[in-house]
Amino acid sequence: MKDLTKGGILKPMLLFSLPILLGNIFQQAYNLIDIIIVGKLGNDALSAVGATTSVVSLLFNIINGLCTGFAISVSRHYGAGDHEKMRNIIGGMITYSAIATIGVTVICLVFTDPLLRLLNTPPEIFDNAGAYLKIVVAGLVVTLIYNLEASILRAVGNSVVPLIILIISAVLNVGLDILFIFGFNMNVSGAALATVFAQLLSAVVCFIYLVKKCPFLKLKLRHFNHNGYCHSGLLASGVGMALMYSIVDIGSIVLQNGINGLGTSIIPAHTAARKIFGFTILPFSSLSATLVTFVSQNLGAGKPDRIKKSIRYAILVGCGWATVAILIIFFFGNFLVGMIVSEDDGTIIKTAVDYLKINVPFYYALTVLLSLRCTLQGLGKSTIPIIASIIEMVWKIITVIFIIPVLGYFGVAISEPIIWVLSGILVTVITIKTLKKMIKDIEI
C-alpha cells in the first residue's frame, strides 16, 4: 500500500500512474486482438459484436464510474488514517454498487431485443448480437466485483496488483476466445463467455490478495450499516463519476450516428483515426486517474499544498506528452493510419490524418480539462464535472444536427477541440475558486 500524503510528489505520481497506463495500453491491445479473433468468423460475426459495442462500453463505464467515484471516499479516509470509517465506506460501496448492477442487469436482459431494434441492428445479425449482449450483461456482476476490488486497491495506493491481474486476465481471455469460438464452435457467444470467465478469474485472484495482504480492509457486519453522513458523500461521488462516464458515452453514440451518415469512405477513416486517438490520450487518462487518488488522500490529510503541486505536475507532464503526440502525428501519422487501413486508399488515409492533425494540437487543452475535472472529483466536487460532461454531450448533439450538415467531416474534426477549450476554461475557473476556499477552510 502507498501513502501518497508524504515524501516527494512527482516521482510517486509517475510511479503510481505507470501501472495504470500499462494496464490501459494492454487493455487496448487486447481489445484489438479480440476483434481480430472474432473477425475470423466472418463479417456477420464481427458486425454482431460491433453492433453492441456502444452499449457494452456504456454498461462497463457505468460500473467503472461507480467504483472509481466510490473509491474517492476510500482514498480520503485512508489519507486521514481513519481506517474504521474507511471500512464503513467500503461496506456502502458494496451495497450501493450491487443494487445498481442488479438493476441495470435486469433491465438490460428484459429489454435486450427492443434495445437492439432501437439501434437499428440488421436482421441478419440480430440473433447473434442479442446472444452476445445477454451473456455480457449476465456477467456484469463479475465485472462489478473485480472493479470494486481494483478500485479499493488503487484508493489505498496500490496500482501494481490490479495491473498484474489485468494482464493475467487478458491473456486468459485470448486463450478462452480461441477455445470457445473455434474449439467448441460457439460463435460470438464464445467471445462473450470468454470475457465473463476471464473477469471471474480476476475477481477471485484479487479477492484472495485482499484477504491475505490487506487485513486492515477486512469488513464486519457493522460496516454495512447505513450511515447517512458518510454515505451521502459516497453516493454523490459514485453517481457523479458514473454519470460523467455515461453522459460522454451517450454523446459519442449520438456523434457516431452523424458520422455514419457521411458515407462509407468516412466511416473507416474515422474508425482508424479514433483507434490512434485512443492510444495517444492514454497518458492523459492515466495521469487523471492518479490525480483522483492523490488529491483524495491529501484532502483527507489536510495538505492543500501537495494538492496544488500535484495538479501542476500532472498538467506539465501532460503538456510534455501533448508535444510528443503532436510530433508523432505530424511526422508518422500516414504510417500509423496505413497500418490500420489499406495503403492503396489514399483518400481514407488523408481523411484520418487530417482529423488527427486538427485534434492533437488541442491536447494541451485536453490535459488541463481531464486533470482538473478529476481534481474536482477528488475534492468531492462532482457537480461541475457532470455539468462539463453534459455540455460535451449537448455540443455533440448540436454538431450532428447543425454543424455536420454544413461543414461535413470537418465539423466532426473540430467538434471536440472546441468543447475541450470551453469546458477547460469552465473547470479551471471553478478549480481555482474551490482550492482557494478549501485552503481558507483548512486555515480556519
Number of C-alpha atoms within 10 A of each C-alpha: 13 15 18 24 22 13 10 11 16 15 11 18 19 18 13 25 23 19 19 24 21 19 22 20 17 17 16 16 13 17 14 12 13 18 15 12 18 24 16 12 14 10 11 18 21 20 20 24 25 14 22 19 14 16 20 18 13 20 23 20 22 26 29 23 23 32 29 29 28 33 31 31 31 32 31 28 24 26 30 19 15 13 15 15 18 24 22 22 26 25 20 22 25 17 14 19 22 16 10 15 21 14 11 16 18 13 12 19 17 11 11 18 18 11 16 19 12 9 14 11 19 15 10 12 17 18 15 21 28 21 18 21 27 20 18 24 25 17 19 20 20 22 23 24 23 25 24 24 23 27 26 25 25 26 30 24 22 18 24 21 15 24 20 15 20 24 18 16 22 22 14 18 24 19 13 21 26 18 16 19 22 16 11 10 12 15 18 25 23 24 26 25 22 24 22 22 17 23 28 19 19 27 23 16 16 23 16 11 15 18 12 9 11 13 10 12 17 12 14 11 8 10 18 17 12 14 13 9 8 15 19 10 18 25 19 19 28 28 25 25 29 25 22 25 24 24 24 21 21 19 19 17 18 17 22 18 12 20 19 14 14 14 9 11 13 18 17 18 22 24 16 22 23 15 14 19 17 13 13 21 18 18 22 26 21 23 27 26 22 30 28 28 32 31 31 31 31 27 25 21 18 19 17 18 12 20 23 14 13 23 20 15 17 23 24 15 16 27 19 12 19 24 14 13 18 20 15 14 23 14 11 13 21 17 13 17 25 20 11 16 17 11 14 9 11 13 13 24 27 16 22 27 26 19 21 22 17 14 20 24 17 18 23 20 23 27 27 26 27 24 28 27 30 27 30 24 27 29 26 22 20 24 16 19 26 22 18 23 23 19 18 23 23 17 18 26 19 15 23 22 13 12 18 21 14 11 13 17 19 15 16 21 21 17 21 19 19 16 21 22 17 16 24 23 15 18 24 17 11 16 19 13 11 15 18 11 12 16 14 10 9 11 8 6
